[in-house]
């Protein structure tokens, strides 16, 4: 990572943190609930993919033919 990229990343993190600090607690709880919901969906998708990987791979190979 270049020095400029590191600076831009630091600025972005600082901006996000400052904006979060200004939010109302109820809104933060709403955001946290949505993040947890999305994490659960992601875990479910990954679990499904592992359980059905052979079927998924067959379908992917079939669509290329």
CHARMM internal coordinates of N, CA and C (Angstrom, degrees):
IC EDIT
DIST 1 N 1 CA 1.4466
DIST 1 CA 1 C 1.5269
ANGL 1 N 1 CA 1 C 108.11
DIST 1 C 2 N 1.3071
ANGL 1 CA 1 C 2 N 114.41
DIHE 1 N 1 CA 1 C 2 N 130.84
DIST 2 N 2 CA 1.4659
ANGL 1 C 2 N 2 CA 118.35
DIHE 1 CA 1 C 2 N 2 CA -179.47
DIST 2 CA 2 C 1.5286
ANGL 2 N 2 CA 2 C 109.76
DIHE 1 C 2 N 2 CA 2 C -75.74
DIST 2 C 3 N 1.3113
ANGL 2 CA 2 C 3 N 114.72
DIHE 2 N 2 CA 2 C 3 N 167.10
DIST 3 N 3 CA 1.4643
ANGL 2 C 3 N 3 CA 120.27
DIHE 2 CA 2 C 3 N 3 CA 178.88
DIST 3 CA 3 C 1.5364
ANGL 3 N 3 CA 3 C 110.61
DIHE 2 C 3 N 3 CA 3 C -61.52
DIST 3 C 4 N 1.3348
ANGL 3 CA 3 C 4 N 115.93
DIHE 3 N 3 CA 3 C 4 N -40.19
DIST 4 N 4 CA 1.4649
ANGL 3 C 4 N 4 CA 120.29
DIHE 3 CA 3 C 4 N 4 CA 179.62
DIST 4 CA 4 C 1.5301
ANGL 4 N 4 CA 4 C 111.04
DIHE 3 C 4 N 4 CA 4 C -65.51
DIST 4 C 5 N 1.3391
ANGL 4 CA 4 C 5 N 116.91
DIHE 4 N 4 CA 4 C 5 N -42.44
DIST 5 N 5 CA 1.4601
ANGL 4 C 5 N 5 CA 120.33
DIHE 4 CA 4 C 5 N 5 CA 178.49
DIST 5 CA 5 C 1.5257
ANGL 5 N 5 CA 5 C 110.70
DIHE 4 C 5 N 5 CA 5 C -63.58
DIST 5 C 6 N 1.3266
ANGL 5 CA 5 C 6 N 116.21
DIHE 5 N 5 CA 5 C 6 N -41.26
DIST 6 N 6 CA 1.4640
ANGL 5 C 6 N 6 CA 120.34
DIHE 5 CA 5 C 6 N 6 CA 179.14
DIST 6 CA 6 C 1.5259
ANGL 6 N 6 CA 6 C 110.51
DIHE 5 C 6 N 6 CA 6 C -62.39
DIST 6 C 7 N 1.3263
ANGL 6 CA 6 C 7 N 116.31
DIHE 6 N 6 CA 6 C 7 N -40.94
DIST 7 N 7 CA 1.4646
ANGL 6 C 7 N 7 CA 120.48
DIHE 6 CA 6 C 7 N 7 CA 179.03
DIST 7 CA 7 C 1.5295
ANGL 7 N 7 CA 7 C 110.61
DIHE 6 C 7 N 7 CA 7 C -64.68
DIST 7 C 8 N 1.3334
ANGL 7 CA 7 C 8 N 116.62
DIHE 7 N 7 CA 7 C 8 N -45.31
DIST 8 N 8 CA 1.4668
ANGL 7 C 8 N 8 CA 120.35
DIHE 7 CA 7 C 8 N 8 CA 179.77
DIST 8 CA 8 C 1.5313
ANGL 8 N 8 CA 8 C 110.69
DIHE 7 C 8 N 8 CA 8 C -62.90
DIST 8 C 9 N 1.3219
ANGL 8 CA 8 C 9 N 116.37
DIHE 8 N 8 CA 8 C 9 N -38.63
DIST 9 N 9 CA 1.4580
ANGL 8 C 9 N 9 CA 120.56
DIHE 8 CA 8 C 9 N 9 CA 178.26
DIST 9 CA 9 C 1.5300
ANGL 9 N 9 CA 9 C 109.99
DIHE 8 C 9 N 9 CA 9 C -64.38
DIST 9 C 10 N 1.3310
ANGL 9 CA 9 C 10 N 116.29
DIHE 9 N 9 CA 9 C 10 N -45.15
DIST 10 N 10 CA 1.4616
ANGL 9 C 10 N 10 CA 120.95
DIHE 9 CA 9 C 10 N 10 CA 178.95
DIST 10 CA 10 C 1.5264
ANGL 10 N 10 CA 10 C 110.61
DIHE 9 C 10 N 10 CA 10 C -60.65
DIST 10 C 11 N 1.3428
ANGL 10 CA 10 C 11 N 117.20
DIHE 10 N 10 CA 10 C 11 N -42.59
DIST 11 N 11 CA 1.4721
ANGL 10 C 11 N 11 CA 121.51
DIHE 10 CA 10 C 11 N 11 CA 179.33
DIST 11 CA 11 C 1.5315
ANGL 11 N 11 CA 11 C 110.56
DIHE 10 C 11 N 11 CA 11 C -63.14
DIST 11 C 12 N 1.3266
ANGL 11 CA 11 C 12 N 116.29
DIHE 11 N 11 CA 11 C 12 N -41.62
DIST 12 N 12 CA 1.4642
ANGL 11 C 12 N 12 CA 120.05
DIHE 11 CA 11 C 12 N 12 CA 179.89
DIST 12 CA 12 C 1.5272
ANGL 12 N 12 CA 12 C 110.54
DIHE 11 C 12 N 12 CA 12 C -64.34
DIST 12 C 13 N 1.3221
ANGL 12 CA 12 C 13 N 116.63
DIHE 12 N 12 CA 12 C 13 N -44.61
DIST 13 N 13 CA 1.4667
ANGL 12 C 13 N 13 CA 120.67
DIHE 12 CA 12 C 13 N 13 CA 178.97
DIST 13 CA 13 C 1.5249
ANGL 13 N 13 CA 13 C 110.40
DIHE 12 C 13 N 13 CA 13 C -62.17
DIST 13 C 14 N 1.3210
ANGL 13 CA 13 C 14 N 116.67
DIHE 13 N 13 CA 13 C 14 N -43.45
DIST 14 N 14 CA 1.4668
ANGL 13 C 14 N 14 CA 121.31
DIHE 13 CA 13 C 14 N 14 CA 179.26
DIST 14 CA 14 C 1.5244
ANGL 14 N 14 CA 14 C 111.05
DIHE 13 C 14 N 14 CA 14 C -62.31
DIST 14 C 15 N 1.3232
ANGL 14 CA 14 C 15 N 116.74
DIHE 14 N 14 CA 14 C 15 N -42.20
DIST 15 N 15 CA 1.4669
ANGL 14 C 15 N 15 CA 121.04
DIHE 14 CA 14 C 15 N 15 CA 179.04
DIST 15 CA 15 C 1.5231
ANGL 15 N 15 CA 15 C 110.62
DIHE 14 C 15 N 15 CA 15 C -62.29
DIST 15 C 16 N 1.3303
ANGL 15 CA 15 C 16 N 116.51
DIHE 15 N 15 CA 15 C 16 N -46.66
DIST 16 N 16 CA 1.4626
ANGL 15 C 16 N 16 CA 120.57
DIHE 15 CA 15 C 16 N 16 CA 179.69
DIST 16 CA 16 C 1.5266
ANGL 16 N 16 CA 16 C 110.20
DIHE 15 C 16 N 16 CA 16 C -61.40
DIST 16 C 17 N 1.3321
ANGL 16 CA 16 C 17 N 116.85
DIHE 16 N 16 CA 16 C 17 N -46.51
DIST 17 N 17 CA 1.4661
ANGL 16 C 17 N 17 CA 120.81
DIHE 16 CA 16 C 17 N 17 CA -179.58
DIST 17 CA 17 C 1.5243
ANGL 17 N 17 CA 17 C 111.23
DIHE 16 C 17 N 17 CA 17 C -60.88
DIST 17 C 18 N 1.3147
ANGL 17 CA 17 C 18 N 117.40
DIHE 17 N 17 CA 17 C 18 N -44.91
DIST 18 N 18 CA 1.4652
ANGL 17 C 18 N 18 CA 120.29
DIHE 17 CA 17 C 18 N 18 CA 179.43
DIST 18 CA 18 C 1.5235
ANGL 18 N 18 CA 18 C 111.69
DIHE 17 C 18 N 18 CA 18 C -62.96
DIST 18 C 19 N 1.3203
ANGL 18 CA 18 C 19 N 116.66
DIHE 18 N 18 CA 18 C 19 N -38.87
DIST 19 N 19 CA 1.4651
ANGL 18 C 19 N 19 CA 120.02
DIHE 18 CA 18 C 19 N 19 CA 178.70
DIST 19 CA 19 C 1.5271
ANGL 19 N 19 CA 19 C 111.27
DIHE 18 C 19 N 19 CA 19 C -67.75
DIST 19 C 20 N 1.3234
ANGL 19 CA 19 C 20 N 116.72
DIHE 19 N 19 CA 19 C 20 N -38.38
DIST 20 N 20 CA 1.4646
ANGL 19 C 20 N 20 CA 120.48
DIHE 19 CA 19 C 20 N 20 CA 178.20
DIST 20 CA 20 C 1.5269
ANGL 20 N 20 CA 20 C 109.94
DIHE 19 C 20 N 20 CA 20 C -64.81
DIST 20 C 21 N 1.3281
ANGL 20 CA 20 C 21 N 116.55
DIHE 20 N 20 CA 20 C 21 N -41.41
DIST 21 N 21 CA 1.4662
ANGL 20 C 21 N 21 CA 120.41
DIHE 20 CA 20 C 21 N 21 CA 179.73
DIST 21 CA 21 C 1.5230
ANGL 21 N 21 CA 21 C 112.08
DIHE 20 C 21 N 21 CA 21 C -59.71
DIST 21 C 22 N 1.3227
ANGL 21 CA 21 C 22 N 117.93
DIHE 21 N 21 CA 21 C 22 N -26.56
DIST 22 N 22 CA 1.4668
ANGL 21 C 22 N 22 CA 122.38
DIHE 21 CA 21 C 22 N 22 CA -177.76
DIST 22 CA 22 C 1.5319
ANGL 22 N 22 CA 22 C 112.74
DIHE 21 C 22 N 22 CA 22 C -86.81
DIST 22 C 23 N 1.3282
ANGL 22 CA 22 C 23 N 117.29
DIHE 22 N 22 CA 22 C 23 N -11.52
DIST 23 N 23 CA 1.4618
ANGL 22 C 23 N 23 CA 120.02
DIHE 22 CA 22 C 23 N 23 CA -175.11
DIST 23 CA 23 C 1.5224
ANGL 23 N 23 CA 23 C 112.14
DIHE 22 C 23 N 23 CA 23 C -76.36
DIST 23 C 24 N 1.3095
ANGL 23 CA 23 C 24 N 115.07
DIHE 23 N 23 CA 23 C 24 N 153.26
DIST 24 N 24 CA 1.4545
ANGL 23 C 24 N 24 CA 123.22
DIHE 23 CA 23 C 24 N 24 CA 174.89
DIST 24 CA 24 C 1.5286
ANGL 24 N 24 CA 24 C 108.85
DIHE 23 C 24 N 24 CA 24 C -72.89
DIST 24 C 25 N 1.3391
ANGL 24 CA 24 C 25 N 117.57
DIHE 24 N 24 CA 24 C 25 N 145.79
DIST 25 N 25 CA 1.4612
ANGL 24 C 25 N 25 CA 121.42
DIHE 24 CA 24 C 25 N 25 CA -177.96
DIST 25 CA 25 C 1.5248
ANGL 25 N 25 CA 25 C 112.53
DIHE 24 C 25 N 25 CA 25 C -57.93
DIST 25 C 26 N 1.3340
ANGL 25 CA 25 C 26 N 117.77
DIHE 25 N 25 CA 25 C 26 N -40.06
DIST 26 N 26 CA 1.4673
ANGL 25 C 26 N 26 CA 120.22
DIHE 25 CA 25 C 26 N 26 CA 179.91
DIST 26 CA 26 C 1.5234
ANGL 26 N 26 CA 26 C 111.04
DIHE 25 C 26 N 26 CA 26 C -60.65
DIST 26 C 27 N 1.3157
ANGL 26 CA 26 C 27 N 116.07
DIHE 26 N 26 CA 26 C 27 N -39.39
DIST 27 N 27 CA 1.4557
ANGL 26 C 27 N 27 CA 120.26
DIHE 26 CA 26 C 27 N 27 CA 179.39
DIST 27 CA 27 C 1.5297
ANGL 27 N 27 CA 27 C 110.39
DIHE 26 C 27 N 27 CA 27 C -68.49
DIST 27 C 28 N 1.3373
ANGL 27 CA 27 C 28 N 117.00
DIHE 27 N 27 CA 27 C 28 N -38.25
DIST 28 N 28 CA 1.4653
ANGL 27 C 28 N 28 CA 120.37
DIHE 27 CA 27 C 28 N 28 CA 177.22
DIST 28 CA 28 C 1.5243
ANGL 28 N 28 CA 28 C 110.87
DIHE 27 C 28 N 28 CA 28 C -62.35
DIST 28 C 29 N 1.3426
ANGL 28 CA 28 C 29 N 116.87
DIHE 28 N 28 CA 28 C 29 N -40.43
DIST 29 N 29 CA 1.4597
ANGL 28 C 29 N 29 CA 119.79
DIHE 28 CA 28 C 29 N 29 CA 177.84
DIST 29 CA 29 C 1.5240
ANGL 29 N 29 CA 29 C 110.71
DIHE 28 C 29 N 29 CA 29 C -64.41
DIST 29 C 30 N 1.3169
ANGL 29 CA 29 C 30 N 117.59
DIHE 29 N 29 CA 29 C 30 N -38.47
DIST 30 N 30 CA 1.4620
ANGL 29 C 30 N 30 CA 121.82
DIHE 29 CA 29 C 30 N 30 CA 176.92
DIST 30 CA 30 C 1.5310
ANGL 30 N 30 CA 30 C 110.46
DIHE 29 C 30 N 30 CA 30 C -61.62
DIST 30 C 31 N 1.3262
ANGL 30 CA 30 C 31 N 116.54
DIHE 30 N 30 CA 30 C 31 N -45.01
DIST 31 N 31 CA 1.4685
ANGL 30 C 31 N 31 CA 121.13
DIHE 30 CA 30 C 31 N 31 CA 178.41
DIST 31 CA 31 C 1.5240
ANGL 31 N 31 CA 31 C 110.28
DIHE 30 C 31 N 31 CA 31 C -63.26
DIST 31 C 32 N 1.3253
ANGL 31 CA 31 C 32 N 117.04
DIHE 31 N 31 CA 31 C 32 N -44.93
DIST 32 N 32 CA 1.4690
ANGL 31 C 32 N 32 CA 120.97
DIHE 31 CA 31 C 32 N 32 CA -179.79
DIST 32 CA 32 C 1.5233
ANGL 32 N 32 CA 32 C 110.77
DIHE 31 C 32 N 32 CA 32 C -61.19
DIST 32 C 33 N 1.3340
ANGL 32 CA 32 C 33 N 117.27
DIHE 32 N 32 CA 32 C 33 N -42.22
DIST 33 N 33 CA 1.4635
ANGL 32 C 33 N 33 CA 120.62
DIHE 32 CA 32 C 33 N 33 CA 178.15
DIST 33 CA 33 C 1.5241
ANGL 33 N 33 CA 33 C 111.32
DIHE 32 C 33 N 33 CA 33 C -61.50
DIST 33 C 34 N 1.3325
ANGL 33 CA 33 C 34 N 116.89
DIHE 33 N 33 CA 33 C 34 N -40.85
DIST 34 N 34 CA 1.4665
ANGL 33 C 34 N 34 CA 120.90
DIHE 33 CA 33 C 34 N 34 CA 179.43
DIST 34 CA 34 C 1.5263
ANGL 34 N 34 CA 34 C 110.66
DIHE 33 C 34 N 34 CA 34 C -66.28
DIST 34 C 35 N 1.3361
ANGL 34 CA 34 C 35 N 117.04
DIHE 34 N 34 CA 34 C 35 N -40.93
DIST 35 N 35 CA 1.4675
ANGL 34 C 35 N 35 CA 120.83
DIHE 34 CA 34 C 35 N 35 CA 177.93
DIST 35 CA 35 C 1.5293
ANGL 35 N 35 CA 35 C 109.83
DIHE 34 C 35 N 35 CA 35 C -61.63
DIST 35 C 36 N 1.3251
ANGL 35 CA 35 C 36 N 117.08
DIHE 35 N 35 CA 35 C 36 N -44.64
DIST 36 N 36 CA 1.4660
ANGL 35 C 36 N 36 CA 120.29
DIHE 35 CA 35 C 36 N 36 CA 178.43
DIST 36 CA 36 C 1.5248
ANGL 36 N 36 CA 36 C 111.27
DIHE 35 C 36 N 36 CA 36 C -62.21
DIST 36 C 37 N 1.3242
ANGL 36 CA 36 C 37 N 116.51
DIHE 36 N 36 CA 36 C 37 N -40.37
DIST 37 N 37 CA 1.4650
ANGL 36 C 37 N 37 CA 121.16
DIHE 36 CA 36 C 37 N 37 CA 177.93
DIST 37 CA 37 C 1.5332
ANGL 37 N 37 CA 37 C 110.76
DIHE 36 C 37 N 37 CA 37 C -61.26
DIST 37 C 38 N 1.3255
ANGL 37 CA 37 C 38 N 116.54
DIHE 37 N 37 CA 37 C 38 N -45.14
DIST 38 N 38 CA 1.4655
ANGL 37 C 38 N 38 CA 120.58
DIHE 37 CA 37 C 38 N 38 CA 179.78
DIST 38 CA 38 C 1.5271
ANGL 38 N 38 CA 38 C 111.28
DIHE 37 C 38 N 38 CA 38 C -66.59
DIST 38 C 39 N 1.3318
ANGL 38 CA 38 C 39 N 116.86
DIHE 38 N 38 CA 38 C 39 N -37.60
DIST 39 N 39 CA 1.4657
ANGL 38 C 39 N 39 CA 120.07
DIHE 38 CA 38 C 39 N 39 CA 177.76
DIST 39 CA 39 C 1.5263
ANGL 39 N 39 CA 39 C 110.10
DIHE 38 C 39 N 39 CA 39 C -63.87
DIST 39 C 40 N 1.3413
ANGL 39 CA 39 C 40 N 117.37
DIHE 39 N 39 CA 39 C 40 N -41.15
DIST 40 N 40 CA 1.4561
ANGL 39 C 40 N 40 CA 121.36
DIHE 39 CA 39 C 40 N 40 CA 178.62
DIST 40 CA 40 C 1.5241
ANGL 40 N 40 CA 40 C 110.56
DIHE 39 C 40 N 40 CA 40 C -63.37
DIST 40 C 41 N 1.3394
ANGL 40 CA 40 C 41 N 116.83
DIHE 40 N 40 CA 40 C 41 N -42.78
DIST 41 N 41 CA 1.4652
ANGL 40 C 41 N 41 CA 120.59
DIHE 40 CA 40 C 41 N 41 CA 177.85
DIST 41 CA 41 C 1.5248
ANGL 41 N 41 CA 41 C 110.59
DIHE 40 C 41 N 41 CA 41 C -61.20
DIST 41 C 42 N 1.3274
ANGL 41 CA 41 C 42 N 116.71
DIHE 41 N 41 CA 41 C 42 N -42.71
DIST 42 N 42 CA 1.4582
ANGL 41 C 42 N 42 CA 121.06
DIHE 41 CA 41 C 42 N 42 CA 179.90
DIST 42 CA 42 C 1.5283
ANGL 42 N 42 CA 42 C 110.19
DIHE 41 C 42 N 42 CA 42 C -62.64
DIST 42 C 43 N 1.3440
ANGL 42 CA 42 C 43 N 116.54
DIHE 42 N 42 CA 42 C 43 N -44.40
DIST 43 N 43 CA 1.4616
ANGL 42 C 43 N 43 CA 120.33
DIHE 42 CA 42 C 43 N 43 CA 178.32
DIST 43 CA 43 C 1.5222
ANGL 43 N 43 CA 43 C 110.81
DIHE 42 C 43 N 43 CA 43 C -61.21
DIST 43 C 44 N 1.3269
ANGL 43 CA 43 C 44 N 117.06
DIHE 43 N 43 CA 43 C 44 N -40.18
DIST 44 N 44 CA 1.4643
ANGL 43 C 44 N 44 CA 121.26
DIHE 43 CA 43 C 44 N 44 CA 179.51
DIST 44 CA 44 C 1.5269
ANGL 44 N 44 CA 44 C 110.93
DIHE 43 C 44 N 44 CA 44 C -64.23
DIST 44 C 45 N 1.3247
ANGL 44 CA 44 C 45 N 116.49
DIHE 44 N 44 CA 44 C 45 N -41.59
DIST 45 N 45 CA 1.4668
ANGL 44 C 45 N 45 CA 120.90
DIHE 44 CA 44 C 45 N 45 CA 179.32
DIST 45 CA 45 C 1.5245
ANGL 45 N 45 CA 45 C 110.40
DIHE 44 C 45 N 45 CA 45 C -64.53
DIST 45 C 46 N 1.3231
ANGL 45 CA 45 C 46 N 116.83
DIHE 45 N 45 CA 45 C 46 N -44.28
DIST 46 N 46 CA 1.4674
ANGL 45 C 46 N 46 CA 120.81
DIHE 45 CA 45 C 46 N 46 CA 179.56
DIST 46 CA 46 C 1.5234
ANGL 46 N 46 CA 46 C 110.11
DIHE 45 C 46 N 46 CA 46 C -63.37
DIST 46 C 47 N 1.3304
ANGL 46 CA 46 C 47 N 117.04
DIHE 46 N 46 CA 46 C 47 N -43.97
DIST 47 N 47 CA 1.4650
ANGL 46 C 47 N 47 CA 121.20
DIHE 46 CA 46 C 47 N 47 CA 179.15
DIST 47 CA 47 C 1.5293
ANGL 47 N 47 CA 47 C 110.19
DIHE 46 C 47 N 47 CA 47 C -60.71
DIST 47 C 48 N 1.3289
ANGL 47 CA 47 C 48 N 116.79
DIHE 47 N 47 CA 47 C 48 N -45.29
DIST 48 N 48 CA 1.4626
ANGL 47 C 48 N 48 CA 121.04
DIHE 47 CA 47 C 48 N 48 CA 178.75
DIST 48 CA 48 C 1.5262
ANGL 48 N 48 CA 48 C 110.31
DIHE 47 C 48 N 48 CA 48 C -60.71
DIST 48 C 49 N 1.3312
ANGL 48 CA 48 C 49 N 116.64
DIHE 48 N 48 CA 48 C 49 N -44.18
DIST 49 N 49 CA 1.4644
ANGL 48 C 49 N 49 CA 120.84
DIHE 48 CA 48 C 49 N 49 CA -178.31
DIST 49 CA 49 C 1.5224
ANGL 49 N 49 CA 49 C 110.91
DIHE 48 C 49 N 49 CA 49 C -61.58
DIST 49 C 50 N 1.3297
ANGL 49 CA 49 C 50 N 117.51
DIHE 49 N 49 CA 49 C 50 N -42.33
DIST 50 N 50 CA 1.4614
ANGL 49 C 50 N 50 CA 119.91
DIHE 49 CA 49 C 50 N 50 CA 179.27
DIST 50 CA 50 C 1.5226
ANGL 50 N 50 CA 50 C 111.44
DIHE 49 C 50 N 50 CA 50 C -68.04
DIST 50 C 51 N 1.3185
ANGL 50 CA 50 C 51 N 117.16
DIHE 50 N 50 CA 50 C 51 N -40.09
DIST 51 N 51 CA 1.4608
ANGL 50 C 51 N 51 CA 120.61
DIHE 50 CA 50 C 51 N 51 CA -178.92
DIST 51 CA 51 C 1.5277
ANGL 51 N 51 CA 51 C 112.28
DIHE 50 C 51 N 51 CA 51 C -69.41
DIST 51 C 52 N 1.3310
ANGL 51 CA 51 C 52 N 117.51
DIHE 51 N 51 CA 51 C 52 N -28.21
DIST 52 N 52 CA 1.4618
ANGL 51 C 52 N 52 CA 121.59
DIHE 51 CA 51 C 52 N 52 CA -175.65
DIST 52 CA 52 C 1.5260
ANGL 52 N 52 CA 52 C 112.55
DIHE 51 C 52 N 52 CA 52 C -119.29
DIST 52 C 53 N 1.3347
ANGL 52 CA 52 C 53 N 116.90
DIHE 52 N 52 CA 52 C 53 N 25.27
DIST 53 N 53 CA 1.4680
ANGL 52 C 53 N 53 CA 120.30
DIHE 52 CA 52 C 53 N 53 CA -173.77
DIST 53 CA 53 C 1.5269
ANGL 53 N 53 CA 53 C 112.72
DIHE 52 C 53 N 53 CA 53 C -59.65
DIST 53 C 54 N 1.3292
ANGL 53 CA 53 C 54 N 117.80
DIHE 53 N 53 CA 53 C 54 N -39.13
DIST 54 N 54 CA 1.4652
ANGL 53 C 54 N 54 CA 119.49
DIHE 53 CA 53 C 54 N 54 CA -179.07
DIST 54 CA 54 C 1.5326
ANGL 54 N 54 CA 54 C 111.14
DIHE 53 C 54 N 54 CA 54 C -63.83
DIST 54 C 55 N 1.3210
ANGL 54 CA 54 C 55 N 116.54
DIHE 54 N 54 CA 54 C 55 N -44.47
DIST 55 N 55 CA 1.4646
ANGL 54 C 55 N 55 CA 121.06
DIHE 54 CA 54 C 55 N 55 CA 178.88
DIST 55 CA 55 C 1.5305
ANGL 55 N 55 CA 55 C 110.43
DIHE 54 C 55 N 55 CA 55 C -63.73
DIST 55 C 56 N 1.3205
ANGL 55 CA 55 C 56 N 116.91
DIHE 55 N 55 CA 55 C 56 N -43.22
DIST 56 N 56 CA 1.4685
ANGL 55 C 56 N 56 CA 121.44
DIHE 55 CA 55 C 56 N 56 CA -179.72
DIST 56 CA 56 C 1.5228
ANGL 56 N 56 CA 56 C 110.23
DIHE 55 C 56 N 56 CA 56 C -62.87
DIST 56 C 57 N 1.3364
ANGL 56 CA 56 C 57 N 116.82
DIHE 56 N 56 CA 56 C 57 N -44.59
DIST 57 N 57 CA 1.4687
ANGL 56 C 57 N 57 CA 120.45
DIHE 56 CA 56 C 57 N 57 CA 179.69
DIST 57 CA 57 C 1.5234
ANGL 57 N 57 CA 57 C 111.26
DIHE 56 C 57 N 57 CA 57 C -63.35
DIST 57 C 58 N 1.3483
ANGL 57 CA 57 C 58 N 117.54
DIHE 57 N 57 CA 57 C 58 N -40.68
DIST 58 N 58 CA 1.4702
ANGL 57 C 58 N 58 CA 120.64
DIHE 57 CA 57 C 58 N 58 CA 177.68
DIST 58 CA 58 C 1.5238
ANGL 58 N 58 CA 58 C 110.67
DIHE 57 C 58 N 58 CA 58 C -61.19
DIST 58 C 59 N 1.3322
ANGL 58 CA 58 C 59 N 116.22
DIHE 58 N 58 CA 58 C 59 N -43.69
DIST 59 N 59 CA 1.4663
ANGL 58 C 59 N 59 CA 119.96
DIHE 58 CA 58 C 59 N 59 CA 179.66
DIST 59 CA 59 C 1.5228
ANGL 59 N 59 CA 59 C 111.28
DIHE 58 C 59 N 59 CA 59 C -64.93
DIST 59 C 60 N 1.3342
ANGL 59 CA 59 C 60 N 116.72
DIHE 59 N 59 CA 59 C 60 N -39.25
DIST 60 N 60 CA 1.4664
ANGL 59 C 60 N 60 CA 120.11
DIHE 59 CA 59 C 60 N 60 CA 179.20
DIST 60 CA 60 C 1.5248
ANGL 60 N 60 CA 60 C 110.69
DIHE 59 C 60 N 60 CA 60 C -65.95
DIST 60 C 61 N 1.3203
ANGL 60 CA 60 C 61 N 116.28
DIHE 60 N 60 CA 60 C 61 N -42.12
DIST 61 N 61 CA 1.4698
ANGL 60 C 61 N 61 CA 119.90
DIHE 60 CA 60 C 61 N 61 CA 179.25
DIST 61 CA 61 C 1.5214
ANGL 61 N 61 CA 61 C 110.67
DIHE 60 C 61 N 61 CA 61 C -67.03
DIST 61 C 62 N 1.3263
ANGL 61 CA 61 C 62 N 116.45
DIHE 61 N 61 CA 61 C 62 N -36.75
DIST 62 N 62 CA 1.4551
ANGL 61 C 62 N 62 CA 120.92
DIHE 61 CA 61 C 62 N 62 CA 179.22
DIST 62 CA 62 C 1.5172
ANGL 62 N 62 CA 62 C 112.63
DIHE 61 C 62 N 62 CA 62 C -67.12
DIST 62 C 63 N 1.3175
ANGL 62 CA 62 C 63 N 117.01
DIHE 62 N 62 CA 62 C 63 N -33.00
DIST 63 N 63 CA 1.4656
ANGL 62 C 63 N 63 CA 119.71
DIHE 62 CA 62 C 63 N 63 CA -178.97
DIST 63 CA 63 C 1.5212
ANGL 63 N 63 CA 63 C 111.81
DIHE 62 C 63 N 63 CA 63 C -75.15
DIST 63 C 64 N 1.3262
ANGL 63 CA 63 C 64 N 117.65
DIHE 63 N 63 CA 63 C 64 N -19.72
DIST 64 N 64 CA 1.4738
ANGL 63 C 64 N 64 CA 121.19
DIHE 63 CA 63 C 64 N 64 CA 178.37
DIST 64 CA 64 C 1.5216
ANGL 64 N 64 CA 64 C 111.95
DIHE 63 C 64 N 64 CA 64 C -81.88
DIST 64 C 65 N 1.3199
ANGL 64 CA 64 C 65 N 116.00
DIHE 64 N 64 CA 64 C 65 N -22.86
DIST 65 N 65 CA 1.4700
ANGL 64 C 65 N 65 CA 119.59
DIHE 64 CA 64 C 65 N 65 CA -175.27
DIST 65 CA 65 C 1.5006
ANGL 65 N 65 CA 65 C 112.84
DIHE 64 C 65 N 65 CA 65 C -76.00
END
COOR INIT
IC SEED 1 N 1 CA 1 C
IC BUILD
